[in-house]
Amino acid sequence: MSQEEFANLIGMSRSYFGEVETGKRNVAAVNLEKITKGLGVSLAEFFDSEFFGER
């Protein structure tokens, strides 16, 4: 799925989603919830991923 298709699926502009994805923009909680729902995971599952492990 392309970035544009995913952004459309979750009701977000492609440019906003792209900036979030590349770290150029902070994501609002409401938009983070849209992203996780689009990915088919809960917020808890998202933050429990290996990317947020201990450093």
Helices and strands as residue ranges (DSSP letters): H 3-10, H 14-21, H 29-39, H 43-47, G 50-52
